[in-house]
């Protein structure tokens, strides 16, 4: 069953925002979506790098006023 998790990191500085993001990403289940809110464009770039290293992840960053909304989806995990 898929779920949408929201992680509001507006106002949260480095490295705490990166640690919270990585933890949420690692805890995603198959077909989950993580929606992250951040203000700093530099943090968005860091998140993109982390996501690209994670297999089966998709990303759609979008600017909304004074912050960014990032959607991260996990592809269904294939059983051996």
QUIJO-V34957 format. One record per residue. PSI is psi as a letter, one per 30 degrees, with the letter a starting at -180 (NA if undefined). OMEGA is omega in whole degrees, -180 to 180 (NA if undefined). D_CENTER is the distance of its C-alpha to the mean C-alpha in Angstrom with 2 decimals. Layout:
PSI,OMEGA,D_CENTER
PSI,OMEGA,D_CENTER
This chain:
k,-178,18.97
l,177,15.58
l,177,13.82
k,179,11.27
k,178,9.58
k,179,9.02
j,-178,7.97
j,-179,10.32
g,177,10.42
k,-179,13.16
f,179,16.03
k,-177,14.45
l,175,15.58
k,-2,14.99
f,-175,14.89
e,-179,13.92
e,178,10.62
e,180,9.73
e,179,11.27
e,179,9.63
e,-179,6.02
e,179,7.80
e,179,9.76
e,179,7.47
e,180,6.20
f,-177,9.97
g,179,11.12
k,175,9.86
l,178,13.14
k,177,14.45
g,176,13.63
l,174,11.04
k,177,8.48
k,178,5.49
j,-174,6.12
k,177,5.33
k,179,8.70
l,-179,9.99
e,-171,13.51
k,179,13.99
f,176,13.78
e,177,14.11
e,177,10.91
e,179,9.21
e,178,11.33
e,179,10.44
e,179,6.68
e,179,8.27
e,180,10.73
e,-178,8.79
e,-180,7.26
f,178,10.88
f,-180,12.33
k,-178,10.77
k,173,13.22
g,-179,12.79
k,176,9.27
l,-178,9.29
k,174,7.77
i,176,9.50
k,-179,9.32
k,178,12.21
k,179,14.36
j,-179,15.89
c,-177,18.73
g,178,17.93
l,179,14.12
k,174,11.18
k,-178,9.13
k,175,6.09
k,178,6.21
k,179,4.88
k,175,8.15
k,176,10.12
l,176,13.69
k,180,16.50
k,-179,17.70
k,178,21.23
k,179,23.84
NA,NA,26.44
